[in-house]
Amino acid sequence: MISLAEAAVTVLSSADPAAKCRLTRAFAADWAAGLLAAEGGPPPPPRPARPPHPALLPPNRMPKRSTGGPAGRGALLHALAHIELNAVDLAWDIVCRFPAEAMPRAFLDDWVQVALDEAEHFDLLAGLLAGLGLAYGDLPAHDGLWQAAENTADDLMARLAVVPLTLEARGCDTTPATIAKLERNGDHTTPPALELIYRDEIRHVAAGVRWFRHLAAKRGLDPAATYHRLLAERFRGRPKPPFNHAARAEAGMPRDWYEAEA
């Protein structure tokens, strides 16, 4: 029986996006069936394997996304697909990078589910790209998400603060407006996919909040003050309004965690 960490490293070491998502589905099913050991296994690679394309550019050199016309929608879908593929790797990385924390099995359950959700999101977006005559890798992308992972590779609490509680929470803020713009521009194909992703994002932020609170209690720390400190230390920038207070509240994130940083 291989371990969950070995499964995670296998996914992280797969460069092909379709294979990465296929392995994610298979290993998530094995985990649910009790076919993977909870303990043991190698550490993750410093970076996940990636295909030769897309070309990775600094975030400030990326073209602006648009919700108008096929070209604009293609650029938007490609950018979102890139985010979701990174999110697959981020979820598997968190599963196997921090064994010293000795987190409960429920923590592993949550992040395996997150990995599965993100793989489904990538496949969904790849299908929409194909409908526009595009494939993942046809357009440039940025490396900001993995840079955030590298900045938090030594501390699970920092990783939770930056990835689910900041980056994914930002998706909860912006996705409803993106859906509305697409619908106003006559796109009735993309919004249902983004609505599904949005609902899953709220659950992912909720998992981040739950385990951030768990670690704060374990370490005897104040959650809000620690979130502010970790963001100042590990993340360039701060949460900026407008905030989707309803979605953040549904995820269990108090307003003083993020409003004080605006």
Secondary structure by P-SEA (a helix, b strand, c coil): cccaaaaaaaaaacccaaaaaaaaaaaaaaaaacccccbbbbbbcccccccccccccccccccccccccaaaaaaaaaaaaaaaaaaaaaaaaaacccccccccaaaaaaaaaaaaaaaaaaaaaaaaaaaaccccccbbbbaaaaaaaaaacccaaaaaacccccaaaaaaacaaaaaaaaaaaccccaaaaaaaaaaaaaaaaaaaaaaaaaaaaaacccaaaaaaaaaacccccccccccaaaaaaaaccccccccccc
